[in-house]
Amino acid sequence: MIDGELVGNWMAEGLEMAIDSRYPVRELGAALARQSERSRVGRVVVGVEGGW
């Protein structure tokens, strides 16, 4: 498992992550389907309104 603080530090130092697409949590099925597509370039982000 990756430490969130460590990743936060990397990002503060300039690390960038490519985001392929964003989905609301209610579309989790579509997000998971996109995650498995070979044409995906970057991360699939699932947003949770109001936090987790």
C-alpha positions in Angstrom: 0.0 0.0 0.0 1.3 3.5 -0.8 1.5 6.1 2.0 -0.8 9.0 1.2 1.6 11.5 2.8 4.5 10.2 0.7 2.5 10.6 -2.5 1.4 14.1 -1.3 5.1 15.0 -0.9 6.0 13.8 -4.3 3.2 15.8 -5.8 4.3 18.9 -3.9 7.7 18.4 -5.5 6.2 18.4 -9.0 5.1 14.8 -9.6 2.1 14.8 -12.0 -0.3 12.0 -12.6 -2.2 11.7 -15.9 -5.9 11.5 -15.4 -7.8 9.7 -18.1 -11.3 10.2 -16.8 -13.4 11.2 -13.8 -16.6 9.6 -12.6 -19.0 10.2 -9.7 -19.3 7.3 -7.3 -22.8 6.6 -8.6 -21.1 5.6 -11.9 -18.6 3.2 -10.3 -19.5 0.4 -12.8 -18.6 2.7 -15.7 -15.4 3.7 -14.0 -14.4 0.1 -13.4 -15.2 -0.7 -17.0 -13.0 2.2 -18.2 -10.2 1.1 -15.9 -10.0 -2.2 -17.8 -10.0 -0.8 -21.3 -6.7 -1.0 -23.1 -7.2 2.5 -24.6 -7.1 4.1 -21.1 -4.2 6.5 -20.7 -3.7 7.6 -17.1 -5.8 7.2 -13.9 -9.5 6.7 -13.6 -10.7 9.0 -10.8 -13.9 8.2 -8.8 -15.2 11.3 -6.9 -17.2 10.9 -3.7 -19.4 13.9 -3.1 -19.0 15.2 0.5 -15.9 13.0 1.1 -15.6 9.3 2.0 
